[in-house]
């Protein structure tokens, strides 16, 4: 077991099986040392709804954290060893929210905080956090990642 998986165990985080695509796309595409991961929703399937209506900002944060766990599982499925992560380069966080909800960055911190906690300085990343009128299956958050890998 590598250092990152050891850290996840100490944090009490058990990675789910790598989430599989729900449509006609692949989980990730690697070009050179960059791995582009397809968007994911929360690994907890009970997390549904619109932030600002069905979910509070704090519940949105937890949904983004749950999504981050799924992203790490997908990352592991794509590279095999999480210690190969050189840097979490960028996150795109899409928040299913009401038109008047303006705190998407706080929701996105659920995933961002997790990446820094798990990967340390390698987890610090660029990010966009945007509001959406809806997301597939009424998930509250969808996150895409770009990760630099070292062999």
C-alpha positions as CSV (number, residue, x, y, z in Angstrom):
1,X,0.0,0.0,0.0
2,X,1.3,3.4,-1.0
3,X,1.6,6.6,1.1
4,X,-1.5,8.2,-0.2
5,X,-3.7,5.1,0.4
6,X,-2.2,4.8,3.8
7,X,-3.2,8.4,4.5
8,X,-6.7,7.7,3.2
9,X,-7.0,4.7,5.6
10,X,-5.8,6.9,8.5
11,X,-8.5,9.4,7.6
12,X,-11.1,6.7,7.7
13,X,-11.8,7.0,3.9
14,X,-12.5,3.8,2.1
15,X,-12.5,4.3,-1.7
16,X,-15.4,2.9,-3.6
17,X,-14.9,0.9,-6.8
18,X,-14.0,3.2,-9.6
19,X,-17.2,4.7,-10.9
20,X,-18.0,3.7,-14.5
21,X,-19.3,6.0,-17.1
22,X,-23.1,6.3,-17.4
23,X,-23.1,7.2,-21.1
24,X,-20.8,7.1,-24.2
25,X,-17.5,8.4,-22.8
26,X,-14.4,7.0,-21.0
27,X,-13.5,7.6,-17.3
28,X,-10.3,9.4,-18.2
29,X,-8.0,10.3,-21.0
30,X,-4.2,10.6,-20.6
31,X,-2.1,12.7,-22.9
32,X,1.5,12.9,-22.0
33,X,1.7,13.4,-18.2
34,X,-1.8,14.9,-17.9
35,X,-4.8,12.8,-17.0
36,X,-8.3,14.4,-17.7
37,X,-10.9,12.7,-15.6
38,X,-14.6,12.8,-16.7
39,X,-17.1,14.5,-14.4
40,X,-18.5,12.7,-11.4
41,X,-21.2,13.2,-8.9
42,X,-21.2,12.2,-5.2
43,X,-20.2,8.7,-4.3
44,X,-23.1,8.6,-1.9
45,X,-26.1,8.0,-4.2
46,X,-28.5,9.4,-1.6
47,X,-27.1,13.0,-2.1
48,X,-29.6,14.5,-4.5
49,X,-31.2,17.9,-5.1
50,X,-30.6,21.5,-5.7
51,X,-28.3,23.5,-3.4
52,X,-30.3,26.5,-2.0
53,X,-33.6,24.6,-2.2
54,X,-33.2,20.9,-1.3
55,X,-29.7,21.1,0.3
56,X,-28.0,23.7,2.4
57,X,-24.6,25.1,1.6
58,X,-23.0,22.8,4.2
59,X,-24.8,19.8,2.7
60,X,-23.5,20.9,-0.7
61,X,-20.0,21.0,0.8
62,X,-20.4,17.4,1.9
63,X,-21.7,16.4,-1.5
64,X,-18.5,18.0,-3.1
65,X,-16.4,16.1,-0.5
66,X,-18.2,12.8,-1.4
67,X,-17.6,13.6,-5.1
68,X,-13.9,14.2,-4.3
69,X,-13.7,10.7,-2.8
70,X,-15.2,9.3,-6.1
71,X,-12.7,11.3,-8.1
72,X,-9.8,9.8,-6.1
73,X,-11.3,6.3,-6.7
74,X,-11.5,7.1,-10.4
75,X,-7.9,8.4,-10.3
76,X,-6.7,5.2,-8.7
77,X,-8.6,3.2,-11.3
78,X,-6.8,5.0,-14.1
79,X,-3.3,5.1,-12.7
80,X,-3.2,2.2,-10.3
81,X,-1.0,3.9,-7.7
82,X,-2.0,7.2,-6.1
83,X,1.6,7.9,-5.3
84,X,2.1,8.6,-9.0
85,X,0.1,11.9,-8.6
86,X,2.5,14.8,-9.2
87,X,-0.1,17.5,-8.9
88,X,-3.9,18.0,-8.9
89,X,-3.8,20.6,-11.6
90,X,-7.4,21.8,-11.9
91,X,-10.9,21.2,-10.7
92,X,-14.1,22.2,-12.4
93,X,-16.9,22.2,-9.9
94,X,-20.5,22.5,-11.2
95,X,-23.1,23.1,-8.5
96,X,-26.8,22.3,-9.2
97,X,-28.3,25.4,-7.4
98,X,-31.1,27.9,-7.4
99,X,-30.6,31.1,-9.4
100,X,-30.1,33.1,-6.3
101,X,-27.5,30.8,-4.7
102,X,-24.1,32.6,-5.0
103,X,-21.8,30.5,-2.8
104,X,-20.6,27.9,-5.2
105,X,-16.9,28.4,-4.1
106,X,-17.8,27.3,-0.5
107,X,-19.5,24.2,-1.9
108,X,-16.5,23.5,-4.1
109,X,-14.2,23.7,-1.0
110,X,-15.6,20.3,0.0
111,X,-13.6,18.7,-2.8
112,X,-10.7,21.2,-2.7
113,X,-10.2,20.8,1.1
114,X,-10.1,17.0,0.6
115,X,-7.5,17.1,-2.2
116,X,-5.2,19.3,0.0
117,X,-5.7,17.1,3.0
118,X,-5.0,13.9,1.0
119,X,-2.2,15.1,-1.3
120,X,-0.7,17.9,0.7
121,X,0.9,20.6,-1.5
122,X,0.4,18.4,-4.5
123,X,-3.3,18.8,-3.9
124,X,-3.3,22.6,-4.3
125,X,-5.0,23.3,-7.6
126,X,-6.5,25.9,-9.9
127,X,-10.3,25.8,-9.9
128,X,-13.6,27.0,-11.3
129,X,-16.8,26.8,-9.3
130,X,-20.0,27.5,-11.3
131,X,-23.7,27.3,-10.8
132,X,-25.9,25.1,-13.0
133,X,-29.7,25.1,-13.6
134,X,-29.6,21.3,-13.4
135,X,-27.2,18.3,-13.4
136,X,-27.8,14.7,-14.6
137,X,-29.9,12.6,-12.2
138,X,-30.5,15.7,-10.0
139,X,-27.0,15.3,-8.4
140,X,-26.0,18.4,-6.5
141,X,-22.4,18.6,-7.7
142,X,-20.4,17.4,-10.6
143,X,-16.6,17.7,-10.7
144,X,-14.0,17.2,-13.4
145,X,-10.3,16.9,-12.6
146,X,-7.0,17.4,-14.5
147,X,-4.1,15.6,-12.8
148,X,-0.4,15.5,-13.6
149,X,1.0,12.0,-13.3
150,X,4.7,11.0,-12.9
151,X,5.8,7.5,-13.9
